[in-house]
Amino acid sequence: MTSFFAHFILLRRLTEQEIDVDLANAAIQAYLDVLQTEQLDTLVAIYAAELREGTAEDSYASFLRCKLPHCRC
């Protein structure tokens, strides 16, 4: 279900429809969590870039830190 909402948000943005930034970020972040859990690493950067207002960098940096051998996330 998180995939549906993430893609629905991306479609609304593509068609320039209004959507609440916080709501959109929460839905995309939830999908990022699913991608990370399923170890779909190649998709994480793509969807993290869709986060707005500074959260994209924070989310992707957190993901990269979790890839370090000594880190537990």
Backbone hydrogen bonds in HBPLUS format (Angstrom, degrees):
<---DONOR---> <-ACCEPTOR-->    atom                        ^
c    i                          cat <-CA-CA->   ^        H-A-AA   ^      H-
h    n   atom  resd res      DA  || num        DHA   H-A  angle D-A-AA Bond
n    s   type  num  typ     dist DA aas  dist angle  dist       angle   num
A0005-PHE N   A0001-MET O   3.20 MM   4  6.58 165.3  2.23 155.2 156.8     1
A0006-ALA N   A0002-THR O   2.95 MM   4  6.10 163.7  1.98 150.9 155.8     2
A0007-HIS N   A0003-SER O   3.00 MM   4  6.15 165.1  2.02 152.0 155.9     3
A0008-PHE N   A0004-PHE O   2.81 MM   4  5.98 147.0  1.92 148.6 159.3     4
A0009-ILE N   A0005-PHE O   2.95 MM   4  6.13 157.5  2.00 149.6 154.2     5
A0010-LEU N   A0006-ALA O   3.06 MM   4  6.34 157.9  2.11 144.5 150.7     6
A0011-LEU N   A0007-HIS O   2.93 MM   4  6.10 151.3  2.01 142.7 150.1     7
A0012-ARG N   A0008-PHE O   2.96 MM   4  6.25 157.2  2.02 146.7 152.8     8
A0013-ARG N   A0009-ILE O   2.94 MM   4  6.23 156.2  2.00 151.0 157.5     9
A0014-LEU N   A0010-LEU O   2.92 MM   4  6.09 155.2  1.98 143.3 150.6    10
A0015-THR N   A0011-LEU O   2.96 MM   4  6.20 147.9  2.06 147.9 156.0    11
A0017-GLN N   A0012-ARG O   2.80 MM   5  5.07 172.4  1.81 157.1 155.3    12
A0016-GLU N   A0013-ARG O   2.99 MM   3  4.79 158.6  2.03 103.8 107.8    13
A0024-ALA N   A0020-ASP O   2.90 MM   4  6.08 162.2  1.93 153.6 159.3    14
A0025-ASN N   A0021-VAL O   2.84 MM   4  6.01 164.9  1.86 152.6 156.8    15
A0026-ALA N   A0022-ASP O   2.98 MM   4  6.11 155.6  2.04 143.3 150.0    16
A0027-ALA N   A0023-LEU O   3.07 MM   4  6.32 159.4  2.11 149.5 154.3    17
A0028-ILE N   A0024-ALA O   2.98 MM   4  6.20 165.1  2.00 155.3 159.5    18
A0029-GLN N   A0025-ASN O   2.80 MM   4  5.85 156.9  1.85 147.8 155.0    19
A0030-ALA N   A0026-ALA O   2.96 MM   4  6.12 151.0  2.05 141.6 149.1    20
A0031-TYR N   A0027-ALA O   3.13 MM   4  6.43 151.8  2.21 142.0 149.1    21
A0032-LEU N   A0028-ILE O   2.86 MM   4  6.18 149.9  1.95 146.0 155.2    22
A0033-ASP N   A0029-GLN O   2.93 MM   4  6.23 150.2  2.02 147.0 154.5    23
A0034-VAL N   A0030-ALA O   3.17 MM   4  6.53 149.0  2.27 140.7 148.3    24
A0035-LEU N   A0031-TYR O   2.92 MM   4  6.26 161.5  1.95 152.7 157.6    25
A0036-GLN N   A0032-LEU O   2.87 MM   4  6.10 159.2  1.92 152.4 157.8    26
A0037-THR N   A0033-ASP O   2.95 MM   4  6.10 158.3  2.00 144.9 151.0    27
A0038-GLU N   A0034-VAL O   2.92 MM   4  6.13 156.7  1.97 152.5 158.6    28
A0040-LEU N   A0035-LEU O   2.87 MM   5  5.14 174.4  1.87 155.7 155.5    29
A0039-GLN N   A0036-GLN O   3.04 MM   3  4.84 156.5  2.10 100.5 106.7    30
A0043-LEU N   A0040-LEU O   3.00 MM   3  5.82 153.6  2.07 123.2 130.4    31
A0044-VAL N   A0041-ASP O   3.22 MM   3  5.29 140.3  2.39 100.6 111.2    32
A0047-TYR N   A0043-LEU O   3.14 MM   4  6.42 165.7  2.16 161.4 163.6    33
A0048-ALA N   A0044-VAL O   2.82 MM   4  5.88 155.9  1.88 153.9 161.9    34
A0049-ALA N   A0045-ALA O   3.09 MM   4  6.09 147.2  2.20 141.1 147.4    35
A0050-GLU N   A0047-TYR O   3.00 MM   3  5.23 151.7  2.08 105.1 114.1    36
A0051-LEU N   A0048-ALA O   3.15 MM   3  5.56 165.3  2.17 112.6 117.2    37
A0059-SER N   A0055-THR O   2.90 MM   4  5.92 162.7  1.93 147.6 152.6    38
A0060-TYR N   A0056-ALA O   3.01 MM   4  6.16 167.9  2.03 152.8 156.0    39
A0061-ALA N   A0057-GLU O   2.91 MM   4  5.95 156.9  1.97 146.9 154.0    40
A0062-SER N   A0058-ASP O   3.00 MM   4  6.13 155.4  2.06 144.7 151.1    41
A0063-PHE N   A0059-SER O   3.02 MM   4  6.29 155.8  2.08 144.7 151.4    42
A0064-LEU N   A0060-TYR O   2.92 MM   4  6.19 159.2  1.96 150.0 155.0    43
A0065-ARG N   A0061-ALA O   2.95 MM   4  6.19 154.5  2.01 147.0 154.0    44
A0066-CYS N   A0062-SER O   3.10 MM   4  6.37 147.5  2.21 144.5 152.7    45
A0067-LYS N   A0064-LEU O   3.02 MM   3  5.14 145.5  2.14 100.6 111.3    46
A0068-LEU N   A0065-ARG O   3.15 MM   3  5.53 161.9  2.18 109.7 115.3    47
A0071-CYS N   A0068-LEU O   3.19 MM   3  5.43 160.7  2.22 113.3 119.3    48
